Amino acid sequence: KKKFYVGEVVPVEIRFYVDAHYGFSTMGPPNFGGEGVLTDRFKDPEQSREERNNLIYTVATFRTLFAAVKTGVLDIPPATLDIAVAIPE
């Protein structure tokens, strides 16, 4: 959804893709939001597998709700996530 109103609660789903050959763990919730936006606490991620461009990925899906608290065009930067990746020797 690209347009919403002040006070309207909007569900958000954020997906992070990691090559399925590597194990990983999340180091907390994603950094997401921006000025003029309130976000609810992120629930624990759901993990699944997905194939894209002939590669298999483990997908960490985070869900939350957010709402705009001011009018006008709001810039919402990309979400970031700190993870620890297990790379085989």
C-alpha positions in Angstrom: 0.0 0.0 0.0 1.5 3.3 -1.0 -1.1 5.8 0.3 -2.7 5.8 3.7 -4.2 8.3 6.2 -2.9 9.6 9.5 -3.9 7.2 12.2 -4.7 4.4 9.7 -3.1 1.1 10.9 -1.3 -0.7 8.0 0.1 -4.3 8.2 3.7 -4.6 7.1 5.6 -7.7 6.1 9.4 -7.5 5.7 11.3 -10.4 4.2 15.1 -11.0 4.4 16.6 -13.6 2.1 19.8 -15.5 3.0 21.4 -18.2 0.8 20.1 -21.5 2.1 23.7 -23.0 2.1 24.4 -20.8 5.2 22.9 -21.0 8.6 22.0 -17.7 10.3 20.4 -16.2 13.3 18.8 -12.8 13.8 20.3 -10.4 16.3 17.0 -8.7 17.2 14.2 -7.1 15.3 14.6 -5.2 12.0 15.3 -1.5 12.0 12.3 -0.1 10.2 10.3 3.1 10.2 11.1 6.7 9.9 10.1 10.1 11.0 6.3 10.5 11.3 5.7 6.7 11.5 5.0 4.6 14.6 5.6 0.8 14.4 4.3 -1.9 16.6 6.7 -4.4 18.2 7.9 -7.0 15.7 6.8 -10.6 16.3 9.4 -13.3 16.1 10.2 -14.1 12.4 8.8 -17.0 10.5 11.3 -19.0 8.5 10.6 -20.6 5.2 12.5 -21.7 2.0 12.0 -20.0 -1.4 13.5 -20.5 -4.8 14.4 -17.4 -6.9 16.5 -17.4 -10.1 17.4 -21.1 -9.5 18.8 -20.4 -6.1 17.3 -21.6 -2.8 17.0 -19.0 0.0 16.0 -19.2 3.7 13.5 -16.4 4.2 13.0 -14.7 7.6 9.6 -13.0 7.5 8.8 -10.3 10.1 5.3 -8.9 10.5 4.2 -5.8 12.3 1.8 -2.8 12.1 2.5 0.8 11.5 0.6 4.1 11.4 1.5 7.6 10.1 1.4 10.2 12.8 1.9 13.3 10.6 0.5 14.4 7.2 2.4 14.8 4.0 4.9 12.6 2.1 6.8 10.4 4.4 10.2 8.9 3.5 10.4 5.3 4.9 14.0 4.1 4.5 14.8 0.4 3.7 14.6 -2.0 6.6 17.9 -3.4 7.9 18.6 -6.4 10.1 21.6 -7.5 12.0 22.3 -11.2 11.6 25.0 -13.7 12.4 25.9 -16.0 9.5 27.6 -19.4 9.8 30.1 -19.7 7.0 31.6 -23.2 6.5 35.4 -23.4 6.3 
